Amino acid sequence: MATIKDIARYTGVSCTTISNVIHGRSNRVSQETIERVNDAIRVLGYTPNMSARTLVSKSSKVIAFINHVITRDDTNMMEDPFHSSAIGVIESALRENGYYLMLRTVKTTDELISFLQNWNVDGLFLTGIFHDTFFDALSAFHIPIVLIDSYVRQPNVYNVGLEDFKGSYLAARYLAEKGHTRIAYASPFMKDGGVLQERFLGYKAALTESGIPFDPSILFEYEMDSVASCHAAADAISVHRDITALVASADQLAIGIMSGLHARGIRVPEDISIIGFDDIAMCQMVTPPLTTIHQDMKLKAQTAVEFMLQLLDGETPRQSNIILPVHLTERQSVRSLLP
């Protein structure tokens, strides 16, 4: 089996430089040298000994992305457009810096503890975490933690989130300005202290500001993890024929509801206007294209990685909580009721 010394003899490059290239620390190495080392690795069939590297450095170079969103047995987290987009950006950025990304769905506190006891990960990304026993279990493990879309605030825990309240506020306000007064709201089931609750509160604030009373009978809570659930939401919405507009807390739910309404002969936007949240790629592929609240998912993932890399280098980031902006993206799923 080839070693770093074999590569050094083959290329005439120092072992230190070769190690830097292998570990992704190549910012001070010329492109010509990087290519020469990589060519030698391929020719000689060199494979890094990860176990030995871990023992020497006490670093596994592995960062875990923990999903705590409980899905049905016939679904997985990669079906969620946000997760798949964010994970792709995170994996690429970590790889460029010599780290590996591990994905894991963890349902219970015991599973989380077992995972952390059995895997020597250097850091954790977690999405949508609440301040509960699951999160409290992390306090026993002294590793860098970066949260994504969480309202947990605790020393030495870093978060990248959005203007969730503002996003749904903008959506409902936009509909009110178009003359809509029966504006429904659809969301997966909400928990206190989370993203979904913040988005709902933004919607309610916009209604109040527009002089529209909140009607709990047109609040629809349905999961968005299946076509059947989205169509059930569409069924419930279709009963209220006085509804002229709908704010959905996620594009995936909005698009599923649009499909269900179409199957029932209810047209968007002629019969009901719909606004989503996230601006996933599918928004531009459906008919009509979906008006939505845009978030920069690539920037969110890159910011999370920047937090993690600073923590891994022993630095203390200047901010512990970065909130990224959102804005309304107009397409064709909303019509005006004004004369």
N, C-alpha and C positions, 0 to 999 in steps of 0.2 A: 504494500500500500504506500502510495506517494506521501511525502511529508513536505512541510514548508521548506526544509533544507534542500530537498530535491528540486523544488521550484526555484530556490535561490541559485543553485548551481546551474540550472537550465537557462535562467534568464539573466544572471549576473546582477540581480537586484537584491538588496539587503532583506533579511528575514523580517525586520521591523516594518519595512515598506510593504512587503507581501502581506503581513498580518493586517496592516491598515486597510489594504484593498479588500481582503477577505471579510473583514468586519464592517465594511461600509464606511470606514473613516478615511475617505479618499479625497477630501477637499484640498489637501496640500500635495497631492500626487498628480503628476502630469497625465493627460489622457493617453499619451503614447505608452507610458509605463503601465497604466491600468490595463490597456489592451494586451500588452505583452504578458502581464501576469495572468490575465484571464485566459489567454491562449494556452499558456503553460498548464493551467489548471485543467483545461479540457484535454490537452494532449496526454498529460500524465495521469489523468483520472483521479485527481486529488479530491477527497471528501473530508470536510471538517469533522473532527471528533467532538461532537456537542457535549457528550458526557464529561470528557476530560476538561473541556473549556468551562463547564459549569463548576466543576470541583475546584479549579484553580481560581476563577474569578468570583465565585459565589453568585454569579449572575447567569440566569438561564437565557437571557436575551429574548424572553417570551413575555408578551403583554396579552392579558386575557380581556376579551370583550364579553361581558356577562349580560345575558338577556334574562330579565326577571318577569317579562310579560308572559303570562300563562296562556298558551294556545291550545286548541283542540288537538287530539292525537293525530288527526289527518292533515295538520298544517304545520308550518315551521316559520321561524322568524325571517328567513330570507324571502318569503313571499310578501313581506311588508316593504314597500318601495323605499321608505326612509331608511330602514336597516340596511338594505342591500346597497343603497347609494353611499351611506355613511361608512359602512364597512369597507367598501372598495377604496375610498379615499384614505381611510385610516391605514389599511394594509399597505397601500403603495407608499405612503409617507414613512411608515415604520420600516419597511423594507429598505428604503433609501438610506436609512440611518442605522442599518445593521440589526434591526429587531424583527422578531416573528410575531404574528398575530394568531392567537388561539380563540376560537368561538365556542361558547358554552351556554346552553340554556340551563338555568338553575331555578328550581321551583320553590324550594323550602330553605329555611335558615340552616337546617342540618346539612342539606346538600351543599350549601355555600361553604360551611365550615370544613366539611370533608374535602371539598375541591381544593381549598386553600392549604389544607394540611398535606395533601398528596401531590400538589403541583407547585414547583418552585417558580412562580411567576414573578416578574419584576414590577409589575404594575397592573392596575385594573381600570377598564372603562366600564361604566354602568349607565344604562338608560332608564329614564322614567322612574327613578327610585324615590320612595317616600321615607319619612323619618319614622321607622318602625323597627321591630325586632330584627328584621332581615338586615337593615342598614346598621343597626347597633352591633351586630355580630362582627362587622369589619374592624371595630375598634381594637380588637385583640391582635390584629395583623398589621404590622408597621410597614406598609408598602404604599407607594404613590397611588392615589385614587382620583380619577377624573370622572365627574358625572356629566351626562348629557341630558338636557331637558329635565332638570330636577329643581325642586324648591327647597331642598335640604340645605341648611346653612350651618356649617360646623368648621372649626379651625382645622387647617391642614387638609381640607377637602375642597376640590376645585370643580367649578361647574361652568358649562357653556350652554346658554339657553337663548330664548327668543322673547320678543315683545308679544307674548301670547295674548295678554289682555287687550293690547292695542290692536292686534290683528283682527279679532272678532268684533271689536268696537268699530273699526273701519268698515268691515263688511256690512254690519247692521246699519250703520250710519249711511252708507252708500245706498242701500235699499230704501231707507226712509227718504232720502233726498230724491229718489226716483218715484216717489209717491206711494210706496208700499206701506201699509199700516198693519196688515196681518202677516207678520214675519215669524215663521216657526224656527225652531232650533233643533238640530240633530247631532247626537254625540254618542260615542261608546259610553258605558256606565262610568260616572264620575266619582272620584274619591276626593275627600278634603285635602287641600294642600298640594294639588298637582296641576299639570299643564291643562288638562281638560276643564278643571274647575276655573282656572284663570281665563280660558277662552270663553267659557259660558258667562262669567262675570262681565267681560268686555261687551258681549252681546247685550246683556241686560242694561248696562250703563248707557249704551247707545239708544236703546228704546226709551229709557227715562229721559235722556236729553232731548229726544225727538217728540216727547209728549205722548208716547205710545205705552199703554199699560202692559206689563208682562202677564201673559196668560199661560199658566203651567200646563193647561190641557194641550198646548201645541209645542211642548218640550218632548222630544222623542229620543229615548235612550236605547240604542241597539248596537250590538257589536258589529264590527266591519270585517270579521275574519271569514265570512262565507257569503256566497251569493244569496243563499236562503235568508240570512239575517238582514242583509240590505234590502231584499225584496219585502221582507216582513215590515221593515220600516216604511217602505213605499206604500204598502197596504194601509198602514195606520195613518199615514199622511193623506192618502187619497180620500179618506172618509171626511176630512175637513175641507170641503170644496171652497170655503171662503179664504183659505190660505193662498196668498198670491206670491209669497217669497219664502225662501228657506236659507238659513245659514248652517253649514255643516262644519264640524270641528276638524275634519280631515278630508282631503280630496278623495281618498279611497272610498269613504262612506258616501260622499256626494255623488261620485260616479256610479256606485252600486244602486243608490236611490234613483238616479236618473234612468238607469236600466229598468228598474222595477216600475217606475212611472210610465215609461214608454210602453212596456208590456200591457199596461192598463189603459192605454190610449190617452194618457195625460202628457201634453207637449211642454217641452222646455225650449224657450222661455214663454211661449204664447199663453200657457195656462198657469205656469208657476216658474218664477225665477229662482236660480240656485247659485250660491257662492260657496266655494270650498276653502281649504286652508292647506298650504304647503307648496303648491305649484309643482307637483310631480310631472314627469314627462307625459303621462297619460292625459293630462288636462288638454293638451293640444291635439290629441288623437280622437277624442270622443266628439259626437255630434249632438248639440253644438259644442264648440270648444268652451271649456269651463272658465268662467271668471273666478279668480281665487286670490288668496293672500299669499304673496310670494315670500319664501324664506330661502336663503342661500345655504343649501345643505352641504355643498362642498366647503364653503368657508367655515361652517360649524364644525365639520370633521377635522379640517386643517387646524382650527383653533384648539380643539381638544388634543390633537397630537402635539402641538406646540407646548401646551401645558405639561403634557406627560414628559416630553423630552427635557424640559427645564427641571422638572422634579427628579428625573433619573440622573441628571447631571449635578444634583445637589443644590440647585438654585431655588430661590423662593420667588415665584411669580409676583409681579407688582399688584395684580388683581386676583381675587379668589373667585369672582363671579363675573363673567362676561356675558352681556345680553346683546344679541345681534338684532339689527333692525329688520322690520318687515314692511311691505307695501302692497297696495292693491294692484292686481294685474287685470285689466279689463279685457274680456273676450266677448262671447256672444250668448251667454246663458242667462243674461238679465235684460229685461225690457222695462222701459219707463211707462208708468201709468199716468204721467202728467199730460195735460191737454196740449 
